[in-house]
Amino acid sequence: MNEQLQKKVDRAVRLLQTVANGYDKPIEVAYSGGKDSDVILELARMAGIKHQAIYHNTTIDPPGTIAHVREVGGVQIMRPERSFFQLVTQMGMPNRFQRFCCRYLKEYKVLDKAIMGVRKAESTKRDLRYNEPTECRYYGAKKPENHVEAIYPILDWTDEDVVEFIEERGLRVHPLYYREDGTIDPHRRLGCMCCPLAYYKKRIEQFKTYPGMVRAYCRAAQQYRTEHPDVETVGKYQDVYEWFYREVFFERQQSWDEYKQSLFAITDYRHYLMDYFKVDLPEVK
């Protein structure tokens, strides 16, 4: 391990030991199954602190995630009261402005302190948003019972740091991170499949990779339309397939409005989606 990374490891271990000093309860390790969560779990073990790794099962994580979580061992799996698609049947399709799915599936409090694999290098937004190794978080209203002390031991780690640490410690990460030659690609991300927060082109590619998600989305959204006929969103679109097309292919309402007024607007969205994503979709009323 190079000297610079060793210093980062030492700082991370000291941070965790400091936070745990005099605290007799276990500290949560927010374990997602991703490479960064493998790193923070290993750091917690190296620090010798009392901890509990907890995986929030979103029900739409990539294939192999549950198997990896179980393979790691010692990780508590939290199952939601409602699956992602059950939420869709009750609340409609989530989007980047209405991502209720995060609140119900993974962004909720379990323990009073939580170690998280947040890194500034992941995005410009994170670089600007996170500046301290610990902070106060509230899940819901700002009440004592909703407060969590969040700890970020790898906040200043680069992708290269993460890969080197994983290799030095002999950690086995999620299969999706490995290239064909067995090396780790640090730029690959896990997260929820077809997440509405993802860049729309990336999201489209994920739907191509997992076409069954198109069918599942539309089936759940169709149930929502059937059970909520008076909701404004339902009346905006001729059928569930037009709604899905709008949510997936257009980031802004203005772009959608301009498209609908153009000569290129599609009339048969079901057949377009079937051809584009190579998936069978039932006819709907």
Buried (B, 14 or more C-beta within 10 A) or exposed (E): BEEEBEEBBEBBBEBBEBBBEEEEEBBBBBBBBBBBBBBBBBBBBBBEBEBBBBBBBBBBBBEBBBEBBEEBEEBBEEEBEBBBBBBBBBBBBBBEEEBBBBEBBBEBBBBBBBBBBBBBBBEEEEEEEBEEBBBEBEBEEEEEEEEBBBBBBBBBBBBEBBBBBBEEBEBEBBEBBBEEEEEBEBEBBBBBBBBBEBEBEEBBEBBBEBBEBBBBBBBBBBBBBEEBEEEEBBEEBEBBBBBBBBBBBBBEEEEBEEBEEEEEEBEEBBEBBBEBBEBEBEEBE
